[in-house]
Amino acid sequence: MIHRRRFGAHHKKPSAAGTHSSIYLVCAMMLFWTLSEGMVSFIVPLKIQNAGFTDTMLGVIIGTSSIAGALFDLVACRLFRNIFYKRIFGFMFILCLSFPLILMHAGTLLAFVIGMGVWGVYYDLRNIGNFDYIARTTVRSDSTRAFGLIQVFQSVGWILGPIIVGFLAGEAVGWKPFAAIYVFLGLAFSFFIALCVAAGNKRALENSHKEKECRRGTWSEARMLGSVGRVLFPTLLAVFFINFVDSFFWSIGPLFAEALKLGFLAGLLMTAWSLPSMLLGWHAGRIAARYSKERTAYGAQFASALCLIPIFFVSSGVAVVAMVFVAASFAAIAIPAFQSMFTDYIEVRGDLEKEIESLEDLYTNLGYVFGPILAGFSSDLLGFNTTFGILGAVVALIGFALIIVDRRDTVPFVQKAPPLICDI
């Protein structure tokens, strides 16, 4: 999204060895980065509560991170030039190194909002960097596998990070968790340095379309975002809802787990939601290669939502955990398939890369803006079981409609995409 390519140049396909080694450097970098991020996600609510804010304000403060990310998506096309994934990851590290310092000393509403804004922006940079890396170094047939592989390592970090900080912090957040965060960020940065000197920087396109390089004005950029958004709306809507569901689990999932009265096994609910990404991310590429990325993505999202509907009727905690695990298993297959679809769109229309990545990030952030708000309101009004049952029914209905509406095999994106708009 935030780099400008010189069109018309001939790109060589990266060697398999270079791509194979660099993808594991990215995976290792993301493992340690998400370990620190998982620790931050555990610390933030504790710090906000210790500062005397109510649970309602806690949700509003945390939601500002996604609002900041969404606003960043809208302006990033205009703010950045000549940047690719190494520079994106570099900016990400600069911001995420500053965030623990802000969080450590935060005590006022303004300080927390500023910190959440920084969090939202650097989290977006991570997603943008992953997309740009895979688009540049991975051929289309391997992109789902690459996204699934990165998802596996990120899931390990998200699972272990809160566990580690739980041992270090408990209810009182001292200096030890922040020291551990910087240790993991340092390890992640060391793999980033290794990535910077690794091979495999050239785009994996065998035939680059020669396009006119131009600089768009603000109004032209807005028109382009609107045009591309209309073309990709079914896929963008699917991305919104898959992140919308995820936000429900991360906002009220721990409270639901306590309500299920599982005792010391209460943590199993969130583990059931997180673990399948680590177990099944390896196989997402193989499934997509067999059934096509579109069928895999939409079908798995639909199946995942269906698995949440029975929660409405079930009172057994063990049964709920089992249904959540199955739903998460389908979601773990759908997510890398959707991400790979966007890299395909970028490969077909490289002139629209910034707009495509910007819109994908925007709809992701919107899912995390509206999800926690509706999750908290619905759980207070209807209860946890009813909330997740209705959530599954609504998303399943929309998912079924998207399966019918989206026909990319019959109407290729290259025919539907708008032309390049330039200011004269």
C-alpha positions in Angstrom: 0.0 0.0 0.0 2.7 2.5 0.9 5.3 2.2 -1.9 5.3 3.2 -5.5 6.7 0.9 -8.1 8.4 1.9 -11.4 6.2 0.2 -13.9 7.6 -1.2 -17.2 10.7 -2.8 -15.6 11.4 -6.5 -16.1 11.4 -8.4 -12.9 13.1 -11.7 -12.4 11.3 -14.4 -10.5 13.1 -14.9 -7.1 14.8 -18.2 -6.6 13.1 -20.9 -4.6 15.9 -21.1 -2.2 15.9 -17.3 -1.5 12.1 -17.2 -1.0 12.1 -20.4 1.1 14.7 -19.0 3.5 13.3 -15.5 3.7 9.7 -16.7 4.5 11.1 -18.4 7.7 13.0 -15.2 8.6 9.6 -13.4 8.4 7.9 -16.2 10.4 10.6 -16.0 13.2 10.4 -12.2 13.3 6.6 -12.4 13.6 6.8 -15.1 16.3 8.9 -12.9 18.6 6.9 -9.8 17.6 3.6 -11.4 18.5 5.1 -12.7 21.8 5.6 -9.1 22.7 2.2 -8.1 21.3 0.4 -10.8 23.2 2.1 -9.5 26.4 0.9 -6.0 25.6 -2.6 -7.1 25.0 -2.6 -8.6 28.5 -1.1 -5.5 30.2 -3.3 -2.9 28.5 -6.6 -3.7 30.3 -4.7 -4.0 33.7 -3.1 -0.6 33.3 -6.4 1.0 32.3 -8.3 -0.5 35.2 -5.5 0.4 37.6 -5.8 4.0 36.4 -9.4 4.0 37.7 -11.4 3.8 34.5 -14.6 1.8 34.2 -15.1 -1.2 32.0 -17.1 0.9 29.6 -14.3 3.4 29.3 -11.8 0.5 29.0 -13.7 -0.7 25.8 -13.8 2.8 24.4 -10.1 3.3 25.0 -9.1 0.0 23.4 -11.4 0.7 20.5 -9.5 3.8 19.6 -6.6 1.7 18.4 -8.7 0.3 15.6 -10.1 3.8 14.9 -6.6 5.1 14.5 -5.7 2.2 12.3 -8.8 2.8 10.1 -7.9 6.5 9.7 -4.3 5.6 8.9 -5.5 3.4 6.1 -7.4 6.3 4.5 -4.4 8.6 4.5 -1.4 6.2 4.1 -1.7 6.2 0.3 -1.0 10.0 0.3 1.6 10.0 3.1 4.1 7.4 1.9 6.1 7.1 -1.3 8.8 4.7 -2.5 8.4 2.2 0.4 8.4 -1.6 0.4 8.1 -4.2 3.1 11.6 -3.8 4.6 10.9 -0.1 5.2 7.3 -0.9 6.4 8.6 -3.3 9.0 11.3 -0.7 10.0 8.6 1.9 10.7 6.6 -0.8 12.5 9.6 -1.4 14.9 10.2 2.3 15.5 6.5 2.7 16.7 6.2 -0.5 18.6 9.5 0.2 20.5 7.9 3.5 21.7 4.5 2.0 22.7 5.7 0.2 25.9 7.3 3.4 27.1 4.0 5.3 26.6 2.0 2.5 28.3 4.4 2.2 31.2 3.9 5.9 32.2 0.2 6.3 31.0 -2.3 7.4 33.7 -4.6 9.8 32.0 -7.2 9.4 29.2 -5.1 11.4 26.7 -2.0 9.3 27.4 -3.9 6.1 26.9 -5.6 7.4 23.7 -2.2 8.4 22.3 -0.8 5.0 23.1 -3.8 3.2 21.5 -3.3 5.3 18.4 0.3 4.3 18.1 -0.7 0.6 18.7 -3.3 0.8 15.9 -0.9 2.3 13.4 2.0 -0.1 14.0 -0.4 -3.1 13.9 -1.6 -1.9 10.5 2.0 -1.6 9.3 2.6 -5.3 10.2 -0.4 -6.4 8.1 0.8 -4.1 5.2 4.3 -5.5 5.5 3.1 -9.1 5.3 1.0 -8.4 2.3 3.8 -6.6 0.5 6.4 -9.2 1.3 4.3 -12.1 0.0 3.2 -10.1 -3.1 6.9 -9.4 -3.9 8.4 -12.8 -3.1 5.8 -15.5 -3.6 4.1 -16.8 -6.7 0.3 -16.8 -6.8 0.0 -20.6 -6.3 2.1 -20.4 -3.1 0.6 -17.3 -1.5 -2.1 -19.1 0.6 0.6 -21.4 2.0 2.8 -18.4 2.9 0.0 -16.6 4.7 -0.9 -19.8 6.5 2.7 -20.3 7.6 3.0 -16.8 9.0 -0.3 -17.3 10.7 1.0 -20.4 12.5 4.0 -18.5 14.0 1.8 -15.5 14.9 -0.6 -17.8 16.7 2.2 -19.3 18.8 3.1 -15.8 19.9 -0.4 -14.8 20.7 -1.0 -18.0 22.8 2.3 -17.8 24.7 2.5 -14.1 25.2 -0.3 -13.7 27.7 0.8 -16.8 29.6 4.3 -15.4 30.0 3.1 -12.0 31.2 0.6 -13.6 33.5 3.5 -15.2 35.4 5.5 -12.0 35.4 2.7 -9.5 36.3 -0.4 -11.1 37.8 -2.6 -8.2 38.9 0.2 -5.7 39.5 2.1 -4.5 36.5 5.7 -3.7 37.3 8.9 -3.4 35.3 9.4 -7.1 34.6 6.8 -7.5 31.8 8.0 -4.4 30.0 11.6 -5.8 30.2 10.4 -9.1 28.7 8.6 -7.2 26.0 11.8 -5.4 24.9 13.7 -8.7 25.0 11.2 -10.2 22.5 11.2 -7.1 20.4 15.0 -7.2 20.3 14.9 -10.8 19.1 12.3 -9.9 16.5 14.5 -7.0 15.3 17.5 -9.3 14.9 15.5 -11.5 12.5 14.4 -8.3 10.7 18.1 -7.4 10.2 18.7 -10.8 8.8 15.7 -10.3 6.5 17.1 -7.0 5.3 20.3 -8.7 4.0 18.5 -11.8 2.7 17.8 -12.5 -1.0 14.3 -12.5 -2.5 13.5 -8.8 -2.8 12.1 -8.8 -6.4 8.5 -9.3 -7.2 7.5 -12.8 -8.2 5.7 -11.8 -11.4 6.7 -13.4 -14.6 4.9 -10.8 -16.7 4.7 -7.2 -15.4 2.1 -5.0 -17.1 3.5 -1.8 -18.3 1.5 1.0 -16.6 1.8 4.7 -16.6 3.4 5.9 -13.4 1.6 8.9 -12.0 0.9 10.9 -8.9 -2.7 11.2 -7.8 -4.2 14.1 -6.0 -6.3 13.7 -2.9 -9.6 13.8 -4.7 -8.4 11.3 -7.4 -7.2 9.0 -4.7 -10.5 9.2 -2.9 -12.3 8.4 -6.2 -10.0 5.4 -6.8 -10.5 4.0 -3.3 -14.3 4.2 -3.9 -14.1 2.6 -7.3 -11.9 -0.3 -6.1 -14.0 -0.7 -2.9 -17.1 -1.2 -5.0 -15.4 -3.8 -7.1 -14.0 -5.7 -4.2 -16.9 -5.2 -1.8 -18.0 -8.9 -1.4 -14.4 -9.9 -0.4 -14.0 -6.8 1.8 -17.3 -7.5 3.5 -16.2 -11.1 4.2 -13.0 -9.7 5.7 -15.0 -7.3 7.9 -17.1 -10.1 9.3 -14.3 -12.6 9.9 -12.5 -10.0 12.0 -15.9 -8.9 13.5 -16.3 -12.4 14.9 -12.7 -12.5 16.2 -13.3 -9.2 18.0 -16.3 -10.8 19.8 -14.1 -13.5 21.3 -11.2 -11.2 22.3 -13.6 -8.7 23.9 -16.2 -10.8 25.8 -14.7 -14.3 25.4 -12.8 -14.3 28.7 -16.1 -13.1 30.5 -18.0 -15.9 28.7 -15.4 -18.4 29.9 -16.0 -17.4 33.5 -19.8 -17.6 33.0 -19.4 -21.2 31.8 -18.1 -22.2 35.2 -15.2 -24.3 34.0 -13.2 -23.6 37.0 -9.4 -23.7 36.5 -10.2 -24.8 32.8 -11.8 -21.4 32.0 -8.8 -20.5 29.8 -9.7 -23.4 27.5 -12.3 -21.2 25.6 -9.7 -18.7 24.3 -7.2 -21.5 23.7 -9.9 -23.3 21.6 -10.3 -20.1 19.6 -6.5 -19.5 19.1 -5.0 -22.9 18.8 -6.5 -24.0 15.4 -4.6 -21.2 13.6 -1.3 -22.9 14.8 -2.5 -26.4 13.9 -4.2 -25.8 10.5 -2.3 -22.8 9.1 0.2 -25.3 7.5 -2.6 -26.9 5.5 -4.5 -23.9 4.2 -2.5 -23.7 1.0 -3.1 -27.3 0.2 -6.8 -27.0 0.7 -7.0 -23.8 -1.4 -5.0 -25.4 -4.2 -7.6 -28.2 -4.4 -10.8 -26.3 -4.1 -9.7 -22.8 -5.2 -9.0 -19.8 -2.9 -12.5 -18.3 -3.3 -14.4 -21.5 -2.5 -12.1 -22.3 0.4 -12.4 -18.8 1.9 -16.1 -18.3 1.6 -17.0 -21.9 2.3 -14.8 -22.0 5.4 -16.2 -18.7 6.7 -19.7 -20.0 6.2 -19.0 -23.3 8.0 -17.2 -21.4 10.9 -20.3 -19.3 11.5 -22.6 -22.3 11.3 -20.7 -23.9 14.2 -21.4 -20.9 16.5 -25.2 -21.2 16.1 -25.7 -24.2 18.4 -24.1 -22.2 21.3 -27.5 -20.6 21.6 -29.0 -23.9 22.8 -26.0 -25.4 24.8 -25.3 -24.9 28.5 -22.4 -27.4 28.9 -19.1 -25.6 29.0 -17.2 -28.5 27.5 -19.6 -28.6 24.6 -19.2 -24.8 24.0 -15.4 -25.2 24.0 -15.7 -28.0 21.4 -17.9 -25.9 19.1 -15.6 -22.9 19.4 -12.7 -25.1 18.5 -14.4 -26.4 15.3 -15.5 -22.9 14.4 -12.0 -21.6 14.9 -10.6 -24.5 12.7 -12.7 -23.3 9.7 -11.8 -19.7 10.4 -8.1 -20.7 10.5 -8.5 -22.0 6.9 -10.5 -19.0 5.7 -8.2 -16.2 6.8 -5.1 -17.1 4.8 -7.3 -17.9 1.8 -8.8 -14.4 2.0 -5.4 -12.8 2.4 -4.1 -14.7 -0.6 -7.0 -13.5 -2.7 -5.9 -9.9 -2.1 -2.4 -10.7 -3.3 -3.9 -12.1 -6.4 -5.8 -8.9 -7.0 -2.5 -7.0 -6.5 -0.8 -9.3 -9.0 -3.4 -8.6 -11.6 -3.7 -4.9 -11.0 -0.3 -3.8 -9.6 -1.2 -0.2 -10.3 -3.9 -0.4 -7.6 -1.7 -2.1 -5.0 -1.8 0.7 -2.5 -5.6 1.0 -2.7 -6.2 -2.7 -2.4 -4.1 -3.1 0.7 -5.5 0.1 2.2 -9.1 -1.1 1.8 -8.3 -4.6 3.2 -6.7 -3.0 6.3 -9.6 -0.5 6.6 -12.3 -3.3 6.7 -10.2 -5.3 9.1 -10.0 -2.3 11.4 -13.8 -1.6 11.1 -14.4 -5.2 12.3 -12.5 -4.4 15.4 -14.2 -1.1 15.9 -17.8 -2.2 15.7 -17.3 -5.8 17.1 -16.4 -4.9 20.7 -19.1 -2.3 21.0 -21.8 -4.6 19.8 -20.4 -7.6 21.8 -20.6 -5.7 25.0 -24.0 -4.3 24.4 -25.5 -7.6 23.2 -24.0 -9.6 26.1 -25.5 -7.2 28.6 -28.9 -7.3 26.9 -29.1 -10.9 25.8 -26.5 -13.0 27.6 -23.4 -14.7 26.2 -24.9 -17.8 24.7 -27.6 -15.9 22.8 -25.0 -13.3 21.7 -22.7 -15.9 20.1 -25.7 -17.9 18.7 -27.1 -14.8 16.9 -23.6 -13.8 15.8 -23.2 -17.2 14.1 -26.6 -17.0 12.4 -26.1 -13.5 11.1 -22.6 -14.2 9.8 -23.7 -17.5 8.3 -26.5 -15.8 6.4 -24.2 -13.1 5.1 -21.6 -15.7 4.2 -24.1 -17.7 2.2 -25.1 -14.6 0.3 -21.5 -13.8 -0.5 -20.9 -17.3 -1.9 -23.7 -16.6 -4.3 -22.8 -13.0 -5.2 -19.0 -13.2 -5.7 -18.2 -14.8 -9.1 -14.5 -13.9 -9.7 -14.1 -17.0 -11.9 -16.6 -15.7 -14.4 -15.9 -12.0 -14.2 -12.1 -11.5 -13.7 -10.9 -8.7 -11.5 -8.8 -7.3 -14.4 -12.0 -6.7 -16.3 -13.9 -5.1 -13.4 -11.2 -2.9 -12.0 -11.3 0.8 -12.7 -8.7 2.5 -14.9 -5.8 4.4 -13.4 -6.9 7.9 -12.5 -4.3 10.7 -12.6 -4.3 14.3 -12.0 -3.3 16.4 -15.0 
